[in-house]
């Protein structure tokens, strides 16, 4: 099997995200790398005809991310990553049933403003066919703090056609909801998450590869949303969810390079299931097309379909109060389409990247599941600009 060209290698491995796979076919690794990305995310306002009260203007998030990687010697690599986000806008609160016009959404009355900062350190070790990485990080925002750690490893066969990967991670999260006394919210709570993953990448031929991976995650603790409420038989009660959740995800990614057009097709599928009754399917298609020696254009489309959690319902009227309930639209039955256009300009040691996304969601796009009128389903646009430089 002949070695892939630099162009084919780059087009095939881009966007593979399980541990180690982005380096699987790299032609020449750089000793140092720095990346910076600025992202603006903006949700469409809630339509007035479904607004009961509150501010219709939803979240706007500004995010800055950086990543620095340095080879300490032939075996060890140090990586530092950081994120700063600022968020403003209003959030869906609960749904009021209206027998004439249908369900109406109550939004938070005052504009929310929050910031989040995160830092992560990772140390990578290469030992012949094995790679290992240990990482730890801390995330903090106005009402939420998290400590997390992870280990990932991979083994590459001597012929470099097959790579196995594995990983474990753990997170300890602490919640301190704002205005707890004023609104009667829980003052303090915590939850823990543990995850294990396994993956395999196989080079099918000099122009194609496939990757498949499994991830199982267990959550325990306070898993409700302290800012969500629900209308039950004329009263309003805080969101109440089980204190345990086990999730399962299977992802498969296929990459095919086309010599004639000097382009690559990325086809990704993800299946998700948990013991809350949520089932989801995600299909992502990307076409990576170089235009000349330095420019690359990548249009993509992603389809998502989700079946609602067993205890999701917008509101309960004249019914028995169940053990668990939530009107959080993120647990509803819905489908979504995301359209993206990415442009990359590559030079000798640096790359500029521009991404633009449009996202639309609707219950009618879902493949299956119990359907309710969910007025808080979100549409948004997002744009990001990234810069990367690599040097020896």
C-alpha positions in Angstrom: 0.0 0.0 0.0 1.5 3.3 -1.1 1.7 6.2 1.3 -1.0 8.9 1.0 -0.1 12.3 -0.4 -0.2 15.2 1.9 -3.4 16.5 0.3 -5.2 13.2 0.5 -4.1 12.7 4.1 -5.3 16.1 5.1 -8.7 15.7 3.4 -9.3 12.3 4.8 -8.4 12.8 8.5 -9.9 16.3 9.0 -12.8 16.2 11.5 -12.0 12.8 13.0 -12.2 13.4 16.7 -11.6 10.2 18.6 -8.3 10.0 20.5 -5.3 10.0 18.2 -7.1 9.7 14.9 -6.2 13.2 13.7 -2.6 12.1 13.6 -3.2 8.8 12.0 -2.1 9.7 8.5 -0.1 12.9 9.2 2.8 13.3 6.8 5.0 15.5 9.0 4.2 16.4 12.6 5.2 19.9 13.8 6.9 20.3 17.1 4.7 23.4 18.1 1.2 24.5 17.2 -1.0 27.4 18.3 -4.7 27.7 17.5 -7.2 30.5 18.2 -10.9 30.6 17.3 -13.6 33.3 17.8 -17.2 32.2 17.6 -20.5 34.2 17.6 -23.7 32.2 18.2 -27.1 33.8 18.0 -30.5 32.3 18.6 -33.6 33.6 16.7 -36.1 35.4 19.0 -39.1 33.4 20.2 -42.1 34.2 17.9 -44.6 36.6 19.5 -47.6 34.4 18.8 -46.2 31.6 21.2 -44.9 34.0 23.9 -46.9 34.2 27.1 -44.6 36.5 29.0 -40.9 37.4 29.4 -38.2 38.5 26.9 -38.4 36.9 23.4 -34.7 37.6 22.7 -32.8 34.4 23.3 -29.2 33.5 23.9 -26.2 35.2 22.2 -22.9 33.6 23.0 -19.4 34.9 22.2 -16.6 32.4 22.6 -12.9 32.6 22.4 -10.8 29.4 22.3 -7.1 28.8 22.2 -4.9 25.7 22.0 -1.1 25.4 22.3 0.8 22.2 21.8 4.5 21.8 22.3 6.8 18.7 21.8 9.0 18.6 25.0 11.2 15.9 23.4 10.8 12.9 21.2 8.4 11.2 23.6 6.4 13.9 25.5 4.0 16.5 24.3 2.3 19.2 26.4 -1.0 20.7 25.4 -2.8 23.7 27.0 -6.3 24.6 26.0 -8.6 27.5 27.2 -12.1 28.8 26.6 -13.7 32.1 27.5 -17.4 32.5 26.8 -19.9 35.3 27.5 -23.6 34.7 27.2 -26.6 37.0 27.3 -30.3 36.7 26.6 -33.4 35.0 28.0 -34.2 31.3 28.6 -37.3 29.2 28.2 -38.9 28.7 31.6 -42.2 26.7 31.4 -45.2 26.3 29.1 -48.8 27.4 29.8 -51.5 25.4 28.1 -54.1 27.5 26.3 -57.2 25.7 25.0 -57.7 28.3 22.2 -54.2 29.1 20.7 -52.3 26.1 22.0 -49.2 26.0 24.4 -47.6 29.4 25.2 -44.0 29.7 26.3 -43.0 31.7 29.4 -39.5 33.1 29.1 -37.2 34.5 31.8 -38.2 38.1 32.4 -34.8 39.6 32.9 -31.9 39.4 30.5 -29.3 36.8 31.7 -25.6 37.6 31.5 -23.1 34.9 32.3 -19.4 34.1 31.6 -17.6 30.8 31.6 -13.9 30.1 31.7 -12.2 26.7 31.2 -8.6 25.6 31.1 -7.3 22.1 30.3 -3.8 20.6 30.5 -2.7 17.4 28.8 0.5 15.4 28.7 1.0 13.0 25.8 3.5 10.1 25.8 4.6 8.2 22.7 6.2 4.7 23.2 6.7 2.8 20.0 3.3 1.7 18.7 1.5 3.1 21.8 0.3 6.6 22.6 -1.0 7.7 26.0 -2.4 11.0 27.2 -3.5 12.2 30.6 -5.4 15.5 31.0 -7.2 17.5 33.7 -9.1 20.7 33.6 -11.4 23.1 35.5 -14.4 25.0 34.2 -16.2 27.8 36.1 -19.1 30.1 35.5 -21.6 32.1 37.6 -23.4 29.2 39.0 -21.5 26.1 37.9 -18.0 24.6 38.6 -16.5 21.4 37.2 -13.3 19.5 37.8 -12.6 16.8 35.2 -9.8 14.4 34.2 -9.3 11.9 31.4 -6.9 9.2 30.1 -6.8 8.2 26.5 -4.6 5.6 24.7 -4.1 4.1 21.3 -2.2 1.3 19.7 -1.2 1.4 16.0 -0.3 -1.9 14.2 3.1 -2.1 12.7 1.7 -1.8 9.1 -0.2 1.4 10.3 -3.4 0.2 8.7 -5.3 -0.3 11.9 -5.4 1.8 15.1 -7.2 0.9 18.3 -8.1 3.6 20.9 -9.6 3.7 24.3 -10.3 6.2 27.0 -11.9 7.0 30.4 -13.0 10.3 31.9 -14.5 11.6 35.1 -16.1 14.9 36.0 -17.2 16.3 39.4 -19.7 19.2 38.9 -21.0 21.6 41.6 -24.1 23.8 41.1 -25.0 27.0 42.9 -28.1 28.4 41.1 -28.4 32.2 41.1 -31.3 33.9 42.9 -32.0 30.6 44.8 -33.7 32.3 47.7 -35.8 34.7 45.6 -37.2 31.9 43.4 -37.1 29.0 45.8 -34.5 27.1 43.7 -32.1 24.5 45.2 -29.2 26.4 46.7 -26.4 23.8 46.1 -26.2 20.5 44.4 -23.6 18.2 42.8 -23.4 15.5 40.1 -20.7 13.2 38.8 -20.1 11.7 35.4 -17.9 8.8 34.4 -17.3 7.7 30.8 -15.5 4.9 28.9 -14.8 4.8 25.2 -13.4 2.3 22.6 -12.6 3.0 19.0 -11.0 1.5 15.8 -9.8 3.1 12.7 -9.0 1.0 9.6 -7.3 2.2 6.4 -9.3 0.5 3.6 -7.0 1.5 0.8 -4.8 4.5 -0.1 -7.9 6.6 -0.7 -10.4 5.6 2.0 -10.6 4.9 5.8 -13.3 4.1 8.3 -13.6 4.7 12.0 -16.0 3.4 14.5 -16.3 4.0 18.2 -18.5 3.3 21.3 -18.9 5.5 24.4 -20.8 4.7 27.6 -21.4 7.4 30.2 -23.0 7.2 33.6 -24.3 10.3 35.4 -25.3 10.5 39.0 -26.5 13.3 41.3 -28.7 16.3 40.6 -29.6 16.0 37.0 -32.6 18.3 36.9 -32.4 21.9 35.5 -32.9 24.3 38.4 -34.0 27.0 36.0 -36.8 25.0 34.3 -40.3 24.7 35.7 -43.5 23.0 34.6 -47.3 23.6 34.6 -49.0 20.8 36.4 -52.8 20.9 37.0 -52.8 24.7 37.4 -49.6 24.9 39.5 -46.0 25.5 38.6 -43.4 23.1 39.9 -39.6 22.8 39.5 -38.2 20.5 36.9 -37.8 17.0 38.4 -35.7 14.3 36.6 -34.2 11.0 37.8 -30.9 11.2 39.7 -29.2 8.7 37.5 -28.7 8.4 33.7 -26.7 6.0 31.5 -26.0 7.0 27.9 -24.8 4.9 25.0 -23.4 6.4 21.8 -22.0 4.6 18.7 -20.3 6.6 16.0 -19.0 5.6 12.5 -17.1 7.9 10.2 -16.1 7.1 6.6 -13.7 9.1 4.5 -13.2 8.7 0.7 -10.7 10.6 -1.3 -11.4 11.1 -5.0 -8.3 11.4 -7.1 -10.0 12.9 -10.2 -11.5 15.8 -8.4 -8.8 16.0 -5.7 -11.6 16.1 -3.1 -12.9 14.0 -0.2 -16.3 13.0 1.1 -16.9 12.8 4.8 -19.9 10.7 5.9 -20.6 10.4 9.7 -23.4 8.6 11.5 -24.1 8.6 15.3 -26.6 6.6 17.2 -27.5 7.7 20.8 -29.7 6.0 23.4 -30.2 6.5 27.2 -32.3 5.0 30.0 -34.5 8.1 30.1 -36.0 7.0 26.8 -34.1 9.4 24.5 -33.0 8.0 21.2 -31.3 10.1 18.6 -29.8 9.7 15.1 -27.3 12.1 13.5 -26.1 12.0 9.9 -23.4 14.4 8.7 -22.2 14.8 5.1 -19.2 17.0 4.1 -17.6 17.6 0.8 -14.0 18.9 1.0 -12.9 20.6 -2.2 -9.5 22.2 -2.7 -9.5 25.2 -5.0 -5.9 25.8 -6.1 -2.9 25.1 -3.9 -3.9 27.1 -0.8 -7.7 27.4 -0.6 -10.3 24.7 0.4 -14.1 24.9 0.5 -16.2 22.5 2.5 -20.1 22.7 2.3 -21.9 20.3 4.7 -25.3 19.3 5.9 -26.3 17.6 9.1 -29.6 15.9 10.0 -30.6 15.2 13.6 -33.7 13.3 14.9 -34.6 12.8 18.5 -37.3 10.8 20.3 -38.5 12.5 23.6 -37.6 11.4 27.1 -40.2 9.2 28.8 -41.1 11.9 31.3 -41.2 14.9 28.8 -44.4 16.8 28.3 -45.0 20.5 27.8 -47.7 20.7 30.5 -50.0 18.5 32.5 -53.7 19.5 32.8 -56.2 17.5 34.8 -53.9 14.5 35.1 -52.1 12.6 37.8 -48.7 14.1 38.8 -46.0 11.6 37.8 -42.8 10.7 39.6 -40.7 12.7 37.1 -41.5 15.6 34.8 -39.8 18.1 32.5 -41.0 20.6 29.9 -37.4 21.3 28.7 -37.6 21.4 24.9 -34.1 19.8 24.7 -35.8 16.5 25.9 -38.6 16.7 23.4 -39.2 14.9 20.1 -37.8 17.0 17.3 -35.6 17.0 14.2 -33.1 19.6 13.0 -31.1 20.5 9.9 -27.8 22.3 10.1 -26.2 23.8 7.0 -22.5 24.8 7.1 -20.0 26.3 4.7 -16.3 26.2 5.7 -13.4 27.9 4.0 -9.7 27.3 4.7 -6.7 29.1 3.4 -3.5 27.3 4.0 0.0 28.6 3.7 3.4 27.1 4.7 3.0 27.2 8.4 -0.4 28.8 9.1 -4.1 28.3 8.3 -7.1 30.6 8.4 -10.6 29.0 8.8 -14.1 30.6 8.4 -17.2 28.6 9.3 -20.8 29.8 8.9 -23.8 27.7 10.2 -27.6 27.9 9.9 -29.7 25.6 12.2 -33.4 25.0 12.0 -35.4 22.6 14.2 -39.0 21.4 14.1 -41.1 18.5 15.5 -42.1 17.7 11.9 -38.5 16.8 11.1 -38.3 13.9 13.7 -38.3 10.4 12.4 -40.5 9.1 15.3 -41.6 9.6 18.8 -44.5 11.2 20.8 -45.3 14.6 19.3 -46.3 17.6 21.3 -46.4 21.3 20.4 -43.0 22.5 21.7 -42.9 26.3 21.3 -39.3 26.7 22.6 -37.5 24.7 19.8 -34.6 26.8 18.7 -33.3 28.2 15.4 -29.8 29.8 15.3 -26.9 31.0 13.2 -23.3 30.8 14.1 -20.1 32.1 12.6 -16.5 31.4 13.6 -13.0 32.5 12.6 -10.0 30.5 13.4 -6.2 30.9 13.0 -3.5 28.3 13.3 0.3 28.3 13.1 2.6 25.4 13.2 6.4 25.4 13.4 9.3 23.2 14.3 
